[in-house]
Amino acid sequence: MPQRDSFLNTLLVAAVLCVVCSLAVSSAAVILRPRQEANELLDQQKNVLDATGLAMGEYGVPPSSLSRSQIEELNSWISSELVDLETGEIIEGGDAASYNMSEALSDSERSVAITDPEYDIGEPRRPKVMRVSFVKQPGSEKIQQVVLPVFGKGLWGTLYGYLAVKSDMETIQGITFYQHKETPGLGGEVDNPNWKRQWEGKKLYDDGEPAAEVKKGPADKSDPYAVDGLSGATITSRGVQALLRYWSSDDGYGPFLRNMAEKLDVEETGA
Ligand SMILES: Cc1cc2nc3c(=O)[nH]c(=O)nc-3n(C[C@H](O)[C@H](O)[C@H](O)COP(=O)(O)O)c2cc1C
């Protein structure tokens, strides 16, 4: 009869245990992948909705307090398209659903170097194409807002967010950052709802030039372009101002916003 605690037996038990555990871990990863993807999508939808203010308008609470079905209901207001940033044109037939910004950024064919920008976001590249979202009441073709993905450096890393612009294509509806590394209580105050709320109604352009501003210190409430600075976080504040100006400039969504404003004007006046 073989020895139970022989060297070979110990090795065999260890090997079997390794195989069983690795099978369990990899099966869990495969089985949970669809759920993980669904949660990532839900998270992205909540962030887009947060910038639009729709959840507040319809339910009086932020999207983080909504149920999955309420998010789905509000999500029927949102549709997405791919936009060529250089021309500002929507790419007809573009596959917006499978677009991934970080993949586009790391592909030298699908992104361009940012060289000598007028507004420095501290990033080396930007995608050639971005996925923008449109807010329309279900059953209506009237565009109420566009939601633009934006990013740029703060103090500790890149801030990623969404900028929602009202149908005049120059008035800010809202801003939200879904990923950043700024310090809680300092630069991390970009997430403070009271600070974010100040952006609603501020203008992106002064006489056609990007003009959104984060003051050092408090802003005059009647200033059409500026909000309060984040105290003790001048670098984050400057980063937010730079990214808003960059993405509203001709290097970012400027051409797209002009095209949209023209299109909506033509639709409205029927000219
Ligand atoms: C631990 C620590 C964390 C900080 N985090 C931030 C931050 O998130 N954003 C920022 O702009 N400045 C941050 N600062 C401050 C900057 O280093 C810098 O002093 C500041 O931006 C200057 O702005 P002020 O003139 O408003 O003080 C931090 C400083 C320390 C010591």
The ligand as an SDF file (V2000), in Angstrom:
LIG
                    3D

 31 33  0  0  0  0  0  0  0  0999 V2000
   -1.0670   66.0350   -0.0210 C   0  0  0  0  0  0  0  0  0  0  0  0
   -1.3800   67.1370   -0.9860 C   0  0  0  0  0  0  0  0  0  0  0  0
   -2.3730   66.9580   -1.9210 C   0  0  0  0  0  0  0  0  0  0  0  0
   -2.6710   67.9520   -2.8480 C   0  0  0  0  0  0  0  0  0  0  0  0
   -3.6520   67.7390   -3.7800 N   0  0  0  0  0  0  0  0  0  0  0  0
   -3.9140   68.6960   -4.6860 C   0  0  0  0  0  0  0  0  0  0  0  0
   -4.9010   68.5050   -5.6920 C   0  0  0  0  0  0  0  0  0  0  0  0
   -5.5990   67.4770   -5.7670 O   0  0  0  0  0  0  0  0  0  0  0  0
   -5.0660   69.4810   -6.6080 N   0  0  0  0  0  0  0  0  0  0  0  0
   -4.3250   70.6470   -6.5940 C   0  0  0  0  0  0  0  0  0  0  0  0
   -4.5130   71.4750   -7.4800 O   0  0  0  0  0  0  0  0  0  0  0  0
   -3.4250   70.8590   -5.6330 N   0  0  0  0  0  0  0  0  0  0  0  0
   -3.1960   69.9330   -4.6810 C   0  0  0  0  0  0  0  0  0  0  0  0
   -2.2620   70.1530   -3.7370 N   0  0  0  0  0  0  0  0  0  0  0  0
   -1.6290   71.4780   -3.6590 C   0  0  0  0  0  0  0  0  0  0  0  0
   -0.6010   71.6890   -4.7320 C   0  0  0  0  0  0  0  0  0  0  0  0
    0.5510   71.0160   -4.3860 O   0  0  0  0  0  0  0  0  0  0  0  0
   -0.3350   73.1750   -4.8990 C   0  0  0  0  0  0  0  0  0  0  0  0
    0.2470   73.6660   -3.7650 O   0  0  0  0  0  0  0  0  0  0  0  0
   -1.6360   73.9160   -5.1150 C   0  0  0  0  0  0  0  0  0  0  0  0
   -2.2750   73.4630   -6.2530 O   0  0  0  0  0  0  0  0  0  0  0  0
   -1.3990   75.4200   -5.2120 C   0  0  0  0  0  0  0  0  0  0  0  0
   -2.6970   75.9630   -5.1670 O   0  0  0  0  0  0  0  0  0  0  0  0
   -3.1640   77.0450   -4.0960 P   0  0  0  0  0  0  0  0  0  0  0  0
   -2.4830   78.2990   -4.5530 O   0  0  0  0  0  0  0  0  0  0  0  0
   -4.6520   77.0700   -4.2750 O   0  0  0  0  0  0  0  0  0  0  0  0
   -2.7310   76.5520   -2.7470 O   0  0  0  0  0  0  0  0  0  0  0  0
   -1.9650   69.1630   -2.8160 C   0  0  0  0  0  0  0  0  0  0  0  0
   -0.9330   69.3490   -1.8580 C   0  0  0  0  0  0  0  0  0  0  0  0
   -0.6390   68.3490   -0.9640 C   0  0  0  0  0  0  0  0  0  0  0  0
    0.4290   68.5870    0.0370 C   0  0  0  0  0  0  0  0  0  0  0  0
  1  2  1  0
  2  3  1  0
  2 30  2  0
  3  4  2  0
  4  5  1  0
  4 28  1  0
  5  6  2  0
  6  7  1  0
  6 13  1  0
  7  8  2  0
  7  9  1  0
  9 10  1  0
 10 11  2  0
 10 12  1  0
 12 13  2  0
 13 14  1  0
 14 15  1  0
 14 28  1  0
 15 16  1  0
 16 17  1  0
 16 18  1  0
 18 19  1  0
 18 20  1  0
 20 21  1  0
 20 22  1  0
 22 23  1  0
 23 24  1  0
 24 25  2  0
 24 26  1  0
 24 27  1  0
 28 29  2  0
 29 30  1  0
 30 31  1  0
M  END
$$$$
